[in-house]
Structure formats: C-alpha cells, structure tokens
Amino acid sequence: MIAKPFLKWAGGKTQLIEQIKNNLPQNTMNKPFTYVEPFVGSGAVLFWMIENFPNMKRAIINDINTDLTNSYLTIKNDVENLIDILTKWEKEYHKIAENQDKKKEYYYEKRTLFNTRKSNQTKQTALFIFLNRTCFNGLYRVNRKNEFNVPIGSYKKPQICNEPNLRAVSKVLQNVEILNGDYSKTLKYADENTFFYFDPPYKPLSETSSFNSYSKDAFDDAEQIRLKEFCELLNQKGHQWILSNSDVKGKNPKDNFFDDLYATFNILRVNARRSINANPQKRGKLTELLITNIL
Ligand SMILES: C[S@@+](CC[C@H](N)C(=O)[O-])C[C@H]1O[C@@H](n2cnc3c(N)ncnc32)[C@H](O)[C@@H]1O
C-alpha cells in the first residue's frame, strides 16, 4: 500500500503534484539527493516524493505546529498503540451515529481532553486525528491560548482509523527526520545535493478569505518577505527549491506582491484546486504560483 496523508489539512497539495513534477530539478534528482520540506502540513508532496524518487537518500520534514509534528513522531514510533486507540474510538463513535446529542457530547469531551494537553504523546495524537476526522470540514484552528476550537462536523460515520494507511505511513517515516519549529532551522540539514519544497501558509486572496490560522502565529506579509530572503540565501548556497503560493494577481491584476518579491526567480502560474472551503461554490478553479530557482 502507498502511504498517503493521514490528515485533512488546509492547502493539501494533491492537486498541484503534477505541476511540481514537471518542474523538478533533474540534475539534483537523478543522483542521490536530500529532500527538505520545511512546511510539511499533511505531507502530500512528501509521500509522493518518497514513492517516486528512489534516489532520495535522506528526507527532512518540519512544521511549526507541534500537534502535527508530534503526530508524525507517534506514527513513526508507536503506530500499533495508536491504531488500538483509534479503532476503539471509531467503534464507539459509529455506535452513536444516529444520536446527535451523544455524538456532540463525545466530540466535545475529546476536544476538552485534547486541550488539556496532559495525555501521553500517543493518546494526544489519537485525539488530534480523531478531531481532524470528526470536526467541521477537517479544519485546524486554535485560539491564542493554543486551544483547538473547531466545532463538530456533520459527518455521520467518518472513518477515524485508516489502519493500512497508518502502517504504510509508519513504514516510510522510518527514514524521515521530523523537526518542529521555524522553517529557517532546516538550512543546516542541506548538503551539496539538496532539493527544498516550500508550501507556506498562502497569502490570503482577500481580507475575509484569510485562511491563515494553522498555528497561533500569523503568517503575514512580513513573514512572506522573510521567507523570500531565506530562499535567496538557499540560492546563494547553490540549493534548488520550488515554492508554492496563492496567485494574488489572478484576483487583482494590480497586485504585484509576488511578482515584485520574486522578480529575480522563475514564476509559473498553474491551475490548481483548493479542497477546503466552507462554501462549495468557492471550491472552483484558481491559479496558483510555483516559484523556483531551477533554470
Ligand atoms: C499550506 S500548509 C502546508 C500544506 C501541505 N504541504 C499539505 O500538502 O497539506 C502550511 C504549513 O506551514 C506551517 N507553518 C506556519 N508557519 C510556519 C513557520 N514559520 N515555520 C514552519 N512551518 C510553519 C503550518 O503549521 C502549516 O502546516
């Protein structure tokens, strides 16, 4: 079985993989190389890369979201106990599928327990996956106190434990180094043949579509600029990278934010589809940016 993302995550990259594939650095990847993904999220690109590029000798993933990186660590190191807990909760939740009040009680109890952050790491990960599978639209949102505050979703019998996939993910993670923190920490893992893929929180297309709260720290324009400086540094050091972001110019032709910021690099406009949006009418086609220093 091929490992695939074990979470629903905003900005899941499954749609963009084809476009990324067409722009990969051949010279780097046709010999042993290191892969670094500093904003890994649900890891759609990571799992695809591992499956398709046997020359990858080392993989390093990072995210600032500790709940997320801890769940990668649990799956890597304790997948069988995780499966036991999730299987039990799935059975319990499906049993009360017809009773909305009981489901609510069950969900909010788990959410409160998650927010105490007192469980051991495996149980905390089980709570994280349970909430991801049962909450509204698979959203992840926390308040300033880092408390997860998404309400219950309307799924009747959601799958909570995808056992074969969790095992497949565990298997591939055995060769992956998992970091937690700011993306800039990944620089020291680069060697002479390294490829970076960046999928930062996208710049919002409008004030109201601001869908940027993956963690308690916002990723604003100043952060987008800091990231560009990091890409510049990688470029100077001879590392190759691709970065995706929203195409703000597609929405407002006068908005040259990324065109100006990355003027010295290659900017491609590609078709992509967003999968998480509360309003189904807004799930339509959008252009996104792939920016790269690969010639
Ligand atoms: C667009 S998502 C990544 C989507 C992912 N590639 C996928 O396929 O699901 C952006 C990720 O960046 C993380 N993030 C935000 N600020 C960060 C920072 N300063 N350093 C590292 N990760 C950060 C968020 O927690 C989030 O998981």
The ligand as an ORCA input file, in Angstrom:
! r2SCAN-3c Opt
* xyz 0 1
  C      -0.113     25.341      3.416
  S       0.260     24.394      4.855
  C       1.150     23.130      4.137
  C       0.289     22.223      3.300
  C       0.960     20.896      2.979
  N       2.041     20.986      2.043
  C      -0.044     19.851      2.546
  O       0.095     19.257      1.485
  O      -1.001     19.650      3.273
  C       1.417     25.400      5.721
  C       2.061     24.787      6.928
  O       3.070     25.679      7.409
  C       3.132     25.607      8.826
  N       3.827     26.836      9.299
  C       3.341     28.080      9.506
  N       4.328     28.923      9.871
  C       5.481     28.213      9.873
  C       6.857     28.526     10.137
  N       7.238     29.767     10.478
  N       7.774     27.537     10.047
  C       7.395     26.279      9.707
  N       6.114     25.915      9.442
  C       5.171     26.866      9.519
  C       1.694     25.439      9.253
  O       1.598     24.835     10.519
  C       1.119     24.561      8.117
  O       1.134     23.191      8.435
*
